Each structure stands twice: as C-alpha cells, then as structure tokens.
Amino acid sequence: PLPIAPACLSEVVLDGVESTGEIKEHDPHRASRLLQVSQIHGKYVFFPYFTGKNLDEPLVIFGDIAVPTGLQNADPCTARGCLWPKNNGRVVVPYRISDQYSRRERDVIEQGLRSFEAATCVSFRPQSRERDFLDIQSRDGCYSFVGRRGGGQIVSLSRQGCVFHQIVQHEVLHALGFDHEQTRSDRDQHVRILLENVIPGMEHNFRKINTRNLDTPYDYNSVMHYGRFAFSRDREPTIVPIPDENVAIGRATEMSANDILRVNRLYTCSMYLVSFRFFFFPFL
C-alpha cells in the first residue's frame, strides 16, 4: 500500500495544478472528480479524507464535511438547527474571503457565490459586523461544515485544486445545509455501493443518513453526487447506478435543476419556486 502522508487531504490536493478557475484539458472537469483525486508521492490516488492536524481544525467525514470533535457520528446538520436566517423574503449569508487568493481566484469564488442569487432567495454579502459568516480560506483541500454552525465557520477552498466554479457551489451547498446525494436515505433504490472496492477504513463515508430530500427525486446529475470511483482502492467502482449501470454520475459542472429546487424549498423561497416551475416545467 502507498504510504499516506500525515494530514494529507481530503477532497483535493493536486500538486502543480494552478487553480485559475479554468478547466484545462489535463484536469478533471467535474466536481466529483475534483473532489476525489489526491496526489501522493507523484501518484494520483482516490483518498479524500482529512484528519485535522491542529486542534482548531475540524474532523472531516464524507470526504469534505467538517464536524467538530464529538459529533462525528451525528448528522452535522440535523443534530442542531442549521439554517441561515431569513429576513424580508431573503436569506443573506455574510462571507469573508482570505487575502491568500489572487484576484482571479477571488473572482471565481465570488462568481460561484453570485450563482445562487439568480435562481434562489439566497444571496451573499461581505461580512462586516455579523457574528455568523462563511470564512473562506485556502487550507488543506476542499471542505465545509453542513449548515450554519455559528461564528466564522471555515469553508476551505485550497488554491491547489479547489478554486473552481462547481467546487465553490458544492461546498457552499454544504454550508447551506445539504449533504452528498449518495448519502440519501433512499439511495439504495438508485445506486449500489461496493464496499469491497473501498479503501480500508473509509467505509464510513458510504453510510446513509437521514437527509432532507424535500420531495425531490434522486439526482444523478446533482453537483453534490460523487463519481463512481470515490474512495476506490484499486480503480474499481465504488458507486454503481441501478438499474442502468451506464448512467453517468458525478459529472456535474454546475448545480442541477434539482439542486436549485432544493435550496428554494429548504429556505421556502416562494417567489423563486413559482418562477422555477414556470421556467423548468412550463407545461405542468
């Protein structure tokens, strides 16, 4: 087995890949792929797990979900109230972006944040005196807490591989309260999990949790769905769609219609729910 460097991350560490926000030909160009690949001793391996090397760093489960010590066995969001407050029909989430990022990287992050405003009642504004806010930093990989945690909560978007539009959307959806698609309580009707192909010790990343499905169908195209080789130890699939195993999974480069619908339902964005139905389903 490959030796694993201490505190090696998590969802993505791509050494030598400049994160300009543009997808290059040799780069994986979808969220799940970016969230799976790590480079260890010059070899790309599927090892999206982080152990937290400092006391102020959280443990990370499910590849990119941060949880405080003591809550590892609980759904980080349903174990507490996790929604961001709503006022006058809008949810405004304060954020702060670290000075670590270049101007171009900052633009990619801000564009990812703005993408929510066009289709949902969720918007983002720079933090001033608000107590609760997203503290976006370049740490070791890509990860986020699920839902509002209180105070300045870390959203890690490493400059080495995480500053891409779909990754920003993925981690922000976690911060808004959403889990990975393949952890849904009804997932066994839609995918088969092959634990025999999973890296030993990583099996816990495939447990189901009591997710808020919000009366929406299982979505293979969700930006929150991992690909078929997530946590693979031998390049054999770990997630296989059923009944048609050839269905593409984990290839999203943008939030799906269902991702948007769920945000609007979770935060009761009434006006956007009406316009969403008209735009996507005009004949219903």
Residue pairs with C-beta under 8 A, 6 or more apart in sequence:
2 40
2 41
2 43
2 45
3 40
3 41
4 40
4 47
5 40
6 51
6 53
7 50
7 51
7 52
7 53
7 140
8 38
8 40
8 47
8 50
8 140
9 38
9 48
9 49
9 50
9 140
9 141
9 158
10 38
10 48
10 49
10 50
10 60
10 63
10 64
10 140
10 141
10 142
10 143
10 156
11 34
11 35
11 36
11 48
11 50
11 63
11 64
11 141
11 142
11 143
11 162
12 34
12 35
12 36
12 37
12 38
12 48
12 141
12 142
12 158
12 160
12 161
12 162
12 167
13 38
13 39
13 140
13 141
13 158
13 160
13 161
14 27
14 34
14 37
14 38
14 39
14 160
14 161
15 39
15 160
17 24
17 27
17 160
17 161
19 105
19 108
19 158
19 159
19 160
19 161
19 162
19 163
19 164
20 104
20 105
20 108
20 163
21 104
21 105
21 107
21 108
21 111
21 163
21 164
21 165
23 29
23 164
23 253
27 34
28 34
28 37
29 253
30 166
30 227
30 250
30 251
30 252
30 253
31 164
31 166
31 167
31 169
31 170
31 223
31 250
31 252
31 253
32 225
32 226
32 227
32 230
32 249
32 250
32 251
32 252
33 227
33 250
33 251
34 142
34 161
34 162
34 164
34 166
34 167
35 48
35 63
35 64
35 142
35 167
35 170
35 226
35 230
36 46
36 48
36 63
36 226
36 227
36 229
36 230
36 231
37 44
37 45
37 46
37 161
38 44
38 45
38 46
38 47
38 48
39 45
40 47
46 199
46 229
46 230
46 231
46 232
46 233
46 235
47 199
47 202
47 231
48 63
48 64
48 141
48 205
48 230
48 231
49 60
49 63
49 202
49 205
49 231
50 59
50 60
50 140
50 141
50 143
51 59
51 60
52 58
52 59
52 60
53 140
57 139
58 66
58 67
58 68
58 69
58 143
58 145
58 154
59 66
59 67
59 68
59 69
59 72
60 66
60 67
60 141
60 143
61 67
61 72
61 204
61 205
62 179
62 180
62 183
62 205
63 143
63 180
63 205
63 226
63 230
63 231
64 141
64 142
64 143
64 144
64 170
64 171
64 174
65 76
65 143
65 144
65 145
65 146
65 174
65 179
65 180
66 76
66 143
66 144
66 145
66 154
66 156
67 74
67 76
67 145
68 149
71 79
75 146
75 179
75 209
75 210
75 211
76 82
76 145
76 146
76 147
77 146
77 147
77 177
77 179
78 209
78 210
78 212
80 147
81 148
82 146
82 147
82 148
82 149
82 177
83 147
83 148
83 177
83 266
83 267
84 91
84 92
84 93
84 122
84 132
84 147
84 148
84 176
84 267
85 91
86 121
86 267
86 268
89 121
89 269
89 270
89 271
90 121
90 122
90 123
91 121
91 122
91 123
91 267
91 269
92 123
92 124
92 125
93 122
93 123
93 124
93 125
93 133
93 134
93 175
93 176
94 124
94 125
94 126
94 127
94 128
94 130
94 132
94 133
94 134
95 113
95 124
95 125
95 126
95 127
95 133
95 134
95 135
95 136
96 126
96 127
96 133
96 134
96 135
96 136
96 152
97 106
97 109
97 110
97 136
98 135
98 136
98 137
98 138
100 137
100 138
100 159
101 109
101 138
101 159
101 163
102 159
105 159
105 163
108 163
108 164
108 165
108 168
109 136
109 157
109 163
109 168
111 165
111 168
112 165
112 167
112 168
112 169
112 172
113 124
113 168
113 172
114 124
115 165
115 169
115 254
115 255
116 122
116 123
116 124
116 169
116 172
116 263
117 123
117 124
119 260
119 264
119 272
119 276
120 260
120 263
120 264
120 267
120 269
120 272
121 264
121 267
121 269
121 271
121 272
122 176
122 263
122 267
122 269
124 134
127 133
127 152
131 150
131 151
132 148
132 149
132 150
132 151
132 152
132 153
133 152
133 153
134 152
134 153
134 155
134 172
134 175
135 152
135 153
135 154
135 155
136 155
136 157
137 154
137 155
137 156
137 157
138 156
138 157
138 158
138 159
138 160
138 162
139 154
139 156
139 158
140 156
140 158
141 156
141 158
141 161
141 162
142 156
142 157
142 158
142 161
142 162
142 167
142 170
142 171
143 154
143 155
143 156
143 171
144 153
144 154
144 155
144 156
144 171
144 172
144 174
144 175
145 153
145 154
145 155
145 174
145 175
146 174
146 175
146 177
146 178
146 179
147 175
147 176
147 177
148 175
148 177
153 175
155 171
155 172
155 175
156 162
156 171
157 163
157 167
157 168
157 171
162 171
165 253
165 254
166 223
166 252
166 253
166 254
169 223
169 254
169 255
169 259
170 223
170 224
173 223
173 224
173 255
173 259
173 263
176 263
176 266
176 267
177 212
177 266
178 224
178 259
178 262
178 263
178 266
179 209
179 211
179 224
180 224
180 225
180 226
181 187
181 218
181 219
181 220
181 222
181 224
181 225
181 226
182 191
182 193
182 206
182 225
182 226
182 230
182 239
183 206
183 207
183 208
183 209
183 211
184 208
184 211
184 213
184 218
185 208
185 209
185 210
185 211
185 213
186 213
186 218
187 193
187 208
187 218
188 208
189 218
189 242
190 218
190 220
190 241
190 242
191 239
191 240
191 241
191 242
191 249
192 239
192 240
192 241
192 242
193 206
193 238
193 239
194 236
194 237
194 238
194 239
194 240
195 203
195 206
195 238
197 232
197 233
197 234
197 236
197 237
197 238
198 205
198 206
198 231
198 232
198 233
198 238
199 231
199 232
199 233
200 233
202 231
205 230
205 231
206 231
206 238
212 266
214 261
214 262
214 265
214 266
215 265
216 258
216 261
216 262
216 265
217 258
219 225
219 256
219 258
219 259
220 241
220 247
220 248
220 249
221 248
221 251
221 252
221 256
221 258
222 252
222 255
222 256
222 258
222 259
223 252
223 253
223 254
223 255
223 256
223 259
224 259
225 249
225 250
225 252
226 239
226 249
226 250
227 239
227 249
227 250
227 251
228 237
228 238
228 239
228 240
228 241
228 249
228 250
229 235
229 236
229 237
229 238
230 238
230 239
230 250
231 238
232 238
239 249
239 250
241 247
241 249
257 276
257 280
260 276
261 273
261 276
263 269
264 272
264 273
264 276
265 273
277 284
